[in-house]
Amino acid sequence: MDSSHVSALQLKHAGIERQIHEEMSRPVPDAAVVQALKKRKLRLKEEIGRF
């Protein structure tokens, strides 16, 4: 793939990281939300690693 695709994936990865940070900074973070976000982040990281 081209670098623009990788860049888009990296932006999504950073956005998910931000969402995880926001959820974890709440008084009572929702563990299910955090877990789902971490799974999405891992899938993106694996896809980025293929390039």
Residue pairs with C-beta under 8 A, 6 or more apart in sequence:
1 51
5 51
6 48
6 51
9 44
9 47
9 48
10 48
12 44
13 41
13 44
13 45
13 48
16 37
16 40
16 41
16 44
17 41
19 37
20 34
20 37
20 38
20 41
23 29
23 30
23 33
23 34
23 37
24 34
